[in-house]
Amino acid sequence: MKGLIAGAALAALMTAASPVDAQQHYPERPIRLIVGQSPGSAADGVARLLAAEMGKYLGQSVVVENQAGAGGTIAAASVAQMKPDGYTLMMGIASQLSLGPHLFKKAAYDPFKDFTYIAPAADVVMVLTASDKSGVTDLATLVRKAKAAPGRMTYASSGVGSASQLSVEMLSERAGISLLHVPYKGTAPAVTSVIANETDLLSNVVGAVYGPARSGKLVPIVVFADKRSALLPDVPTSSEQGYELPKIAGWVGLVGPAGLPAEIAVKLADALHRAQQDPKVQAFYDAQGLILWQGNAAEFLSRARTDSDVWGKLIREKGIVAE
């Protein structure tokens, strides 16, 4: 009898210790990294480069899986329901976590209760460009023309509720102007519409408009950031042109399901920070106009909450609902 009791006690002890043991030996198999955007997107590019480098430091492959749709909210809802063991993660973006629940009424997750924020990866810089036939070369000209013909000037965006739309809506509110929104399904057709003079303006990530801007097909008029872009050093920021705007809700960062053990989160954050130092990653960031963001989990979560508050308010006031 004593032997049975001792055996049962030992088994119970081993069972109780196994989660801790698993954390200490993590990872023991490949890790899935979900991306809620299509292949070829900036977030996808960041995820794939970082995943390859992180795998070297973790000793296991980090495999990227694209689950695009509904602004990334489908992928986010899926990851939120996964076991918090560190084997299913998401390279999230602001539109999924800070903006998604405001834009998509059926978003099946709470961005702050259902996820563990591990570490940020990159900050996104947006630039407002104009058609070369619009006559707009700076914010002062844009505001003057827009006030002379309210609702007549048009701006393209990469979709309803995108940072491409929200950045212009915030500028319009602060400048007291009215612009007509023309949403497209993706960045490429939006860029094409402005180049073809079908629309007047477009706000998008620097990497998406750099080529047309450099060739003169688009006229960059303002950078939505704290400082000028290294790719477009001659383009002033909004504050330099007299308009103080909140930081654009555009970033990329690593998250996991809620309840992810701290030891695993620390290992992942360390691998991410080390991966960010790779020259290939740095070169990609530079080419896309992205800013290296090597913050900690607390900073990452704080930024996500602030963006949710600031941009969620704008979304409600403007009545913006994503398709």
N, C-alpha and C positions, 0 to 999 in steps of 0.2 A: 504493500500500500504506500509506504514511504517513498519507494522508488517511482511509483506512478505520480505521486504528488510532486516529487522533485522534477520528474520529466515534464510534467505539465507546466510547472513554474518556469523551467528553462525555455520551453517552447514559447510561452507568453512573453518572456524577456526578449527572446530573439525577434518575435513579431513586433514588439514595441520598438525595438531598436532599428528595425529595417528601414523606416523612412529616413532616419538620420544617416544611416549607412549609405543609402541611395544618394542623398544630397552630397555626401563627402566624395563619392565616386562619380558624380555627375560630370559630364554626360557619358553614358555607356552605350548609346546608339545614336543614329543620325537625328538631327533636329529639323522640324518643319518650320519654315519661315513664310508665313502667309502675307501676300501683298494684295491689297484690295483694288489695285489699278492694273491696267493692261500692260503687257510687255512693251518696252520702249518708253514708258513714262519715266519722269525724273525719279519718282519714288522707287520704281522697279530697278532702275539703274543703280541707285544708291544701295538698295537691298542686295542685289546680286554681287556687287563689288565687295561690300562689307561681309556678306555671307561667306564668300570664298576665303577672305582673310581671317575671319573669326574662326572658321573651321580649323585653321592651322594652330591656333592657340588653344582651342578647346579639345583638339584631338579627335573630333568627330565631324562629319560633313554637316553643313547647314544647307538644307535644300529649299530653294525658293519655289513657292506655288502661287500662281496668280488666281485670284478669285474676284474678278472685276464685276461691278454692277451696283447700281443705286448709290453712287458716290462712295463706294467702299463699305457701306453699312452692312451689306450681306456678309462680307468677310469678317467684319468686326463682331457681328452677332454670333457667328460660328465660333470664333476664337474665344469669346466670352464664356461659352459653354464647355470649353475643353478642361480636362484635368490639369490643375496647376502644378505640373511636374517638370516643366521646363522643356518639354519635347514638342510643344506647339506654341509658337510665338507669332507676333505680327509686327511688321514694319509699318507702323501707323502714320497717318498724316492728319493735319488739322481738320480737314473736311470730314473725316470719320469721327474723330473724338471730340473736338471742340464745337464743330458746327453740325454734324450729322443729325443728332437728336432734335435740333432746332428746325432743320430743313425737312427731314423725313419723319412725318408723324408716326409712321409704323416702325421706326427703328427699335429693334427688340433688345436694347441693352442700355445700361446706365454707364456713360463714359468714365465715371469716377468711382463707382462702386464695383464695377464688373472687370476692372483691369488693374494690373500691377504696372506702374510706370518704371521702366528699367533705366533707360538713358536716352537722351536726345542724340540725333545723328547729324542733322543739317538744318540750317535756317534757309528759307527761300526768299529771294529778292524779286519783287515785281517791278515792272516798268510800264508806264503808260506811253503808248505810241499813237501817232496820228498818220492818216493818209497823207501822202506827199502832195495831194491836191486840195487838202482841207484848209491850208493857210495857217494852221496851228503850229507854232514853234515853241511855245512855252505855256505855263499855266495862266499867266495874265491874259494872253490872247484867247485861250480856250474859254476862260470865264467871261470875257467881253463878248465873244461871239455867241456863247450859250445864252447869256442874258438878253442879247438883242433878238434872239429867236428861240424862246423857251420851248423845249420839247422837239425841236427840229433837228438838232445834231444827234447823231446816232453813235452808239458804241457796241461793238461786238464782244461776246464773251464765249468762253469754252463750255458754258452750260449754266443753267439756272442754279443759283446758290454756290457757284464756284468762287474762289478767291478772285478770279478774273472779273466777275460781276461785283462782288462785295466791295472790292477796293475802289471801284469807280462810284458806287453808291455812297460810300463814306465820303469820298472827295466831293461829290455833288452836294451832299448834306452840309458839309462844312463851308463850301463855297457859295451855297445858296443858288445853285443852278439846277436845271431840269434837262436830263438827257434821255433819249429813247433807247431802251435796251433791245438788242437783237441777239438772242442766244443761239449758239450753234452746238452741235454734238461733238465736242472735241476742240483741241487747240488748232489743228491744221486748217479746217475750214474757216475758223474765225480769222486766222492770220490772212488767208487768201482773200477773204471778203474786204479787208482793209486795203490790202495791196491793190485790189481791183477797184477801189473807190466805191464799193457798194455800201460800206459803212465808214464812219469818220475816225473812230478811235478803238483802241484795244489795249487792255491791261493784261499782261501775262508775265510768266517767269522770264528772266533775262535770257536764258538759254534758248527759249522758243522764238524770240524776236531779234536776237543778236545778228543773225545773218542778213535778214531783210533790212535791218537798221543800218548795218555797215555798208550795204550796197545802195542805200538811199531810197529803197522802196517803202520804208517806214521811217517816220520821224520821231525819235524818242524825245519826250518832253519832260518827264519827271520820273524819278526813282522813288518808289515807296520803301524807304529804308532809313536807318539812322545815319548812314554815310553812303557816299557814291559807290557805284559798282565798279569793280576793277575792269570789267569788260567794256563799260561805257563811262569812262572817267570824266567826260565832258558834260554829262547829263546831271543837272542839279537835283537834289532831293526836294521833297515837298516842303520841308521846313525852310530850306534855303529860298524857296519861292513864296514864303509867307503863310503856309498852311501846315499847322501842326496836326498830324494824323496819328491814330494809334498804330502800333506795330501790326503789320499784316498777319492774319492767321494763316501762315504758310510755313510748315515745318515737317520734318520727317523724324520719327523716333521709334525706339524699340519698346514694345509692351508685351505683357503676357496676361494670362487669366488672373483674376483676383485670387489672393491666397498663395501666390508663388513664394516659396521659402526664401528668406533673405539671403541665405548662403548661395543659392542658385542665382538669384538676381545679381549679386555682387560679382560672381564669376562671369556672367554674361556681360555686365557693364564693363568689366575689365577687358574682356576680349574685344568688345566694340571699340573702346578707347584705343587699344593697341592697333586695331585694324584701321582706324581713322588716320594713323600716321603713315600708312603705306603710300608711296609715291603715286601709284595708279589711282588710288582713291582721291588723293589731293588733286591730281590732274583732271579727273572727272568733275570734281567740285568746281574747279576753276573754269572749265569749259562750259559748264551749265550755269555759271553765275551763282552757285550755291555758297553758303558760308558755313565753314566748319563750326559745329556746336558741340563742345565737349563738356557739357554740364552734367550735374548729378541728377538723381531721381527726383529729389525735392524741387529743384529748379524746373525740371521738365514738367512735373505735375502742376506747379504754380503757374507756369506759362499757359498750359492747357486750360486751367480754370479761368485765368484772366481773359483769354481769347473767347472762351465760352460766354462769359459775362458781357464783354464789350460787343462782340459781333452777334451774339444771340439777341441782344437788345435791338441792334440795327435790323436784323432779320424779322423780328416781331413788328417793329415800327413800319417797315416797308411791306409787310405782308408777303414775304418771299417764301414760297413753298416749292421744293424741288419736285421734278416729275417722277 
